[in-house]
Amino acid sequence: MPRLAAGALLLAVVTGCTTRRFAEPTREQILEAILPSSVQVVLERDGTRFRSASGVVIAARPSAQGSECFVLTSGHTVNRLSGLEEIYVLFDRHRGAGTKVPATVLAERETDRLDLALLRAQTARCVAARPGLRPTALGEAIWVIAFPWGRNMTLVSGIVSQINPDGPGDKGLPPKLMVDASVSYGASGGGVYEMRTGSLIGLVEGYGTARVTLGDATSPRYISVPVPGETYVIPLASIRQFLDEAGYAGLLGGAARGQTARR
């Protein structure tokens, strides 16, 4: 009996250690890991800001200036520029005003199917997001980190509410995602992270809008407002296609290329 009791005690100790060793990270640990990878992208002309968006650091490489930092954002943010504008990335925005670093555009695309741009900046403040290693599932709990209206960092939660099947003419393209986390202007390019692990599953592409009528019948005016809970996301598979075609394959590491999955 004493031997059995000792064996049971040893098993309990080993099991307890194993449980602690493989325990999932806490909410605080996940946020501490993902917040630095979320950045703000701003465009200036003659020293005055005229456009802003959100972005995600996807890779860092050593350089003489500290790190060569690669940032993804929305394509429409940097498309159709005259060449007189300055592009900056603000790092460490989760700590306040952040660190402002000049950036250059390496690749950009704005089409009906894809809206992405790849930027490069030199800074020692470079913390890359970790890409997801498994297919995204319907109902997956997520966080969206963005800078609505060009202001402070905002963290909102939600779930993957829709995984679009292939539509006409979409054969061979990764299915897009929709999440029910509400965003607004300036959130395009923001990171969408799996809540359980902190892994990056995509970037905010845009959001649904509704037209609201103002004024009276004789002189109506219209404005478009975001539809709550209708946020469209560019999945990792589409991001990898963009990077591959732009000549930057491998920036997202060796994460799985599998299609999204349904539970």
N, C-alpha and C positions, 0 to 999 in steps of 0.2 A: 504493500500500500504506500509506504513512504516513497518508493521508487516511482510509482504511478503519479503520485502527487507532484514530485519533482519534475517529472516529464511534462505534466500538464502546465506547471508553472513556466517551464522553459518555453513551451509552445506559445503560451500567452504572451510572454515577453517578446519572442521573435515575431509573432504576428503583430503585436503592437508596434514594434519598430518598423516592420514592413509597411504597415498602414500609414505611419507618420512619414516614412521615406517617400512613399508614392502618393501622398495626399495632394489633392489639387491646390493650386495657389489660391490665396485669399483674394477677395475683391480689391483690397488695398494694394496687394502685390501686383495684380494685373494692371490696375490703373497707373501705378508707378512705372510699369514697363511700357505702356502704350502712349501715355500722354506726351512724352518727349518726341515721339515719332510723328506727331501731328503738328503741322506748321501752317503759317498763314502766308499767302502769296499776295504781294501788292505791286501795282504798276503806278509809276509816277511820270509826270511830264513837267519839266521845269521845276522840279522839287515839290510838286503838288500831286497828291494821290488822286487818281481818277477811276481806279478799278481795283477790286480785291477778290480773292477766292481762298479756298482751303486747299490743303495738300498733305501728302504723306511721304515721309522719307522711306525709300524702299531698299537702299543700299549705300554702303560707305566703303571707300577705298583710301588707304594711306596716301598722303601727298606731302609735299614740302610745307604747305600751309596748314597742315593738320589732318584734314580728311577731305576727299573728293566726295561730295554728298549728292546723291541722286534723288530727285523729288518728282513725284507724279502729281499732276493737277488736271483741271479740265482744259480741253483744247481751246474752247471759245474764249478763255481768259487771255490767251497770248496770240490768238489768230488775228490776222488783218491789222498788224501794227505797222506804223510808218518807218520805224527804225530810230525815231527820236525819243522813244520811251525808255525808261529804266525799269528793270524787273528786279524785285527783291524778294527774298524769303526771310520770314521772321521765325527764328528758332526760340525755344524755351518760352513760348507764349503761355504755358501753363503756370509760369512763375511771375507773370506780369507783362510788361511791355515787350520783353524778348530781345533777341539780338538780331539786328538787321544786316543781311549779307547780300551782296549783288549776285544775280543768277543769270545764266544764259540758257536759251532754248536749244535743246539737242534734237528734239523731234516733236511734232504736233500733228493732230488730225481732228478735224471737226466735220463729221458726216452724220447722216441719219442713223447710222449704226454704231458709231463710235465717237467719243468726245474726250480725248486724252492729250496730254502734253508731258514731255519729260524735260526736267530742268536739271542744271548742275550748278552747285555752289561750293565754295571752298570755306570750310569752317571746322573748328574742333568740337563744335556743339552738335555733332551728327549722331543721332540714334535711330537706327533703322527698325521698321516694323518687321514682325515675323509673319511670313505668309502661312495661310492655313494648309494643313497636310491632308485634309480629308474633304470629301464633297460636302457642300453646304446643304442642309436639310430644311425642309419646310417646318416652320415653328421654332427654328433656332433662335435663341435669345441673343441679341446683339446690342452693341453700343455704336453710336455715331458721334464723331468728334469733328466739329466744324466751327466756323467763324461767321455766323449769320450777320448780314448787314455790315460786314467789315469791322466788326467790333470784337468783343472778347470771346475767348474760347467757350464753347457750349458743349456739354456732354448730355446726350439724350439716349434713352433706352427704348427697345422695342423687340420685335421678332421679325423673322423672314416670313412675310405674309403671302408671298406669291413667287412661284418659279415658273416663268413663262415657257410653255412648250414651243417647239418650232412653229413659226407661222409661215405663210406663203413667201417664198424667196429667202427664207432664213435657214435652209438646210445647210448643215455643216458649221453653223455658227453656234457658240455657246449660248444657252438660254439666259436671258436677263433675270435679275432678281428685283423684287419689290419688298420694302420693309415698311412697317407702320410707324416708325419714328418720324416725327414731324420736323421738317427743316424749312429754311426760307432762303432768300437771296443771299449769296455769298457762301453758301454751304457746298456748292459744286466743287468736286475734287476732295471733299472730306473723307476720312477713313471710316470704313464700316468694319467693326471688329467683333469676333465671336466673344460673347460675354464670359463663357466658361474658361477659355484658355488665353484670351487676348490676341488670338491670331487674326491677321488681316484677311477678310473675305472679299473685299471689293472697295470701290470708290463711289461716292454719291455722283450720279449723273445729272439728276434734275428732280423735279417734283411736279405733280399735277396742279393745275390752276383752274380757278373758276372766275368767270367774268361777273363783276358786280356793277350794277347800274347806279349812277349818282345823278342828282339833279331831277328835273321834271321832264315830262313828255315832250315839251317844246325844245328843250336843249339838253338832251341826255349826255352824260359822260360815263365812261367805263374805265374800270381798273381791274387788273387781274390779281387775285390773291391766292396764296398757296392752299392746296387742299390738304387738310391734316391727315396724316397717315398714308400718304400716297407718294412715297419717295422711291425713285428708281436708282438701281445700283448696277455699276459695271462689274461683273464678276472677274475673278482672277484669271480665268481661262482667256477672256477677251484681252485683259491687260498683257498677258504673256504673248498673245498673237501680235499685239501692237509693238511690244518690245522686240520680238523676233524680227518683224518686218522692218523695224527701224535700225537694226543692227546692234541691238543691245540685249541679245538673248542671255539668259543666265543671271540677270540682275536680281531676280526674285528667288534665287537659290534653287534647291532641288525639290520643291514642293510638288505634290502630285498634280497631274494635269487632268484628272478625272472630271467628268461632267457633274453638275449639281445633281443632288438626289432628293427623292421624296420619301418622307416617312410614311 
